[in-house]
């Protein structure tokens, strides 16, 4: 007699917030690379960390990716924590 285990309302909300954030993450990264690829480097910018240089653009993309990844990891862990589980009493 297998009972189907379902998520509660809070778990469903956490899962849909995580799904929505994943969509936002993809859109933000594609938009960032599209916008940044249209910007010409500042003349005379060096590789010493100026944000107008090519290295600066890639550094900005990496930092944005890391920030969004941390937020995604937090939302994913909340969705994982609120997943449906069988209780040990019902298994025996």
C-alpha positions in Angstrom: 0.0 0.0 0.0 2.1 2.8 -1.3 0.9 6.2 -0.3 1.9 9.0 -2.5 3.9 11.6 -0.5 3.2 15.2 -1.6 4.8 18.5 -0.7 3.0 20.8 1.6 2.1 24.4 0.6 5.4 25.7 1.9 7.4 23.1 0.1 5.5 23.9 -3.2 6.2 27.6 -2.7 9.9 26.9 -2.1 10.1 24.7 -5.1 8.4 27.2 -7.4 10.6 30.1 -6.1 13.7 27.9 -6.9 12.4 27.2 -10.4 11.6 30.9 -11.0 15.1 31.8 -9.8 16.7 29.3 -12.1 14.8 31.0 -15.0 15.9 34.4 -13.8 19.5 33.2 -13.5 19.6 32.0 -17.1 18.0 35.2 -18.3 20.4 37.4 -16.3 23.5 35.6 -17.5 22.4 35.7 -21.2 21.4 39.3 -20.9 24.7 40.2 -19.2 26.8 38.5 -21.9 24.7 40.1 -24.6 25.0 43.6 -23.1 28.7 43.3 -22.3 29.6 42.0 -25.7 28.2 45.2 -27.2 30.5 47.4 -25.1 33.8 48.4 -26.6 36.8 48.3 -24.2 38.1 51.7 -23.0 41.1 52.8 -25.0 44.2 52.4 -22.9 42.6 50.0 -20.3 45.1 47.4 -19.1 44.8 44.0 -17.5 45.4 45.5 -14.1 41.8 45.2 -13.0 40.1 48.1 -14.7 36.5 47.2 -15.3 36.6 48.6 -18.9 39.1 46.1 -20.0 38.3 42.7 -21.3 39.6 41.0 -18.2 37.4 43.4 -16.1 34.3 42.4 -18.1 35.0 38.7 -17.5 35.8 39.4 -13.8 32.4 41.2 -13.5 30.7 38.3 -15.2 32.3 35.8 -12.8 31.4 37.8 -9.7 27.8 38.2 -10.8 27.7 34.4 -11.5 29.1 33.6 -8.1 26.6 35.9 -6.3 23.7 34.4 -8.2 25.0 30.9 -7.6 25.1 31.5 -3.8 21.5 32.7 -3.9 20.5 29.7 -6.0 22.3 27.3 -3.6 20.4 28.8 -0.7 17.0 28.6 -2.5 17.9 25.0 -3.7 18.7 23.9 -0.2 15.4 25.3 1.1 13.6 23.5 -1.6 15.5 20.3 -0.7 14.8 20.7 3.0 11.1 21.1 2.4 10.8 18.0 0.1 8.3 15.3 1.0 9.6 12.5 3.1 8.1 9.4 4.5 8.1 9.1 8.2 9.9 6.2 9.8 6.7 5.1 11.5 4.9 4.6 8.2 7.7 2.4 6.7 7.5 -0.3 9.4 
